[in-house]
Amino acid sequence: MTMLYEGLPPAQRTVPQMLLRQAAMYADRALLTLGTTRWTHADAAPRAAQRAGALRAAGVGRGDRVAIMSSNRVEVLETFLGCGWSGAVAVPINTASRGPQIEYFLANSQARLLVIEAQYLDRLATVDLGKTSLQQIWVLDGSDAVGAIGEVPASAWPSEGPALEAEAVGPGDTLAILYTSGTTGPSKGVLCPHAHYYWWGVNTLRVLGVRQDDVLCTTLPLFHINALNTYAQAALIGCEVVFEQKFSASGFWTSMGACGATVVYLLGAMVPILLAQPEGPAEQAHRVRIGLGPGVPAEASAAFRARTGVQLLEGYGSTETSFVIGTALDSPRRGVMGWILPGFEARVADEDDVEVAVGQAGELLLRAQEPYAFASGYFNMPEKTVEAWRNLWFHTGDRVLREADGAFRFVDRIKDAIRRRGENISSYEVEQVLSSHPAVAAVAVYPVGSDLAEDEVMAALVVRPGQSLSLPDLAVWCESRLPHFAVPRYIDVLEDLPRTENGKIQKYKLRERGVSALTWERPQVPRKPSV
């Protein structure tokens, strides 16, 4: 049965229309809880309109980019919705980013305004703001007299401006630029249209069977589409969403019980981490009925259900696409990515985009039947856009196979990317940091297996003649230049790297070699549990 939210006319598949619709349909129903902030569905449109007014007063116009670097706070969501209301473009930045990555995101997106939480201000010390288009910085928890950072004026987060009338944005207008890891080059800014955001919400609602009496709860960060999409789900169906500050393995089930969550969102590595916790009564003392768990191995999903009573649904999506493949409670079997969802087409193809036989592995190609249901390309990267969307299909870079009953099974990644603890890591960016060390002559970064069902980061390098290199010191070098999850866990020092006849590094040989008795392993310091 088609739900009301699925049948919105194309012109209404925009953030302003979604906000106005939810205010009219759901009014005083609870919408969100984020820290001490609570909104009803009627609150969202005025909040967006007033934040849009503040953005306009700061000189942010239609199409201008607004970068956001903050932990989960209501100001992040307010800025995101305010951008959508005014026709500006939100640019969320991963809070684990360091100086080089932040400078790249700001310069590439040509952001005019940066909204940044005070705890991350020190990250700007190594950013050359003169290479960016920044004209102003708003600081969350900053003093009233921040002054300037470099040559850019900085001030505390301003109060709401006069409510701005909703901009007449269309479903194909860009709502956000979401950076995804580069594979053979720098991170790419995915252009997310308004309708793309709408379809993220619709398709996730379909898969999870979200109801109006549900309470959605996510511990994932608001700089990822996963958490931003959770808001879209609540807005479209009229239910409630709770945003936690961060993921805490020890406190997860206590938090879920306290907020009354009925639907949860977990990434692959989070499930083994939760299962590694001591069993306790909180694992059963909750209302959670279903969870989204892409990338969770079948055995871990079964163990999770046995301990918690929660069925996790598998699925597949990317920042560029949407939730396009999924399972359901009544799926005939587990251990697969799932089946193609309505409104999408999938093909498993060879290197020439020719469809391969059932049961044969190939690259997963995807296509949407609705307008603007996928991203519209990569910002300022026309060549990469054409490469990814060639022959009218989006090329995922993932190797899969289609089984006889139509289910898709993940095999491995074609792209040179690494996924660790729910984060996509660009091997290229890690290689750039390692190769900048004066003692490193050549380097290759690649994934190796992890006991948490995802990847660990491994590097193989060659030391410059006449130089000595301390691997612990090299790890410290990386820690100041990379997000914590991207610092290599394993490092091999080799006389040379395997190469083709024309000099290209053969990473598959390094992956096959894997971790050996001679591999150096960075000591793993347990991260402090969240409180």
Secondary structure, DSSP 4 states (H G I P E B T S, - for coil): ---GGGG--GGG-SHHHHHHHHHHHHTTSEEEEETTEEEEHHHHHHHHHHHHHHHHHTT--TT-EEEEE-SS-HHHHHHHHHHHHHT-EEEE--TT--HHHHHHHHHHHT-SEEEEEGGGGGGGGG--GGGS---EEEEET--TT-EEETTEEEEEPPPP-SPPPPP---TTSEEEEEEE--SSSS-EEEEEEHHHHHHHHHHHHHHHT--TT-EEEE-S-TTSHHHHHHHHHHHHHT-EEEE-SS--TTTHHHHHHHHT-SEEE--TTHHHHHHTSPP-GGGTSS---EEE-TT--HHHHHHHHHHH-PEEEPEEE-TTS-EEEE--TT-S-SSS-BEEPTTEEEEEE-TTSPBPPTT--EEEEEEESSTT-S---BTT-HHHHHHHTGGGSEEEEEEEEE-TTS-EEEEEESSSEEEETTEEEEHHHHHHHHHTSTTEEEEEEEEEE-TTSSEEEEEEEEEPTT----HHHHHHHHHTTS-GGGS-SEEEE-SS--B-TTS-B-HHHHHHH-S-TT-EE---PPPPPP-
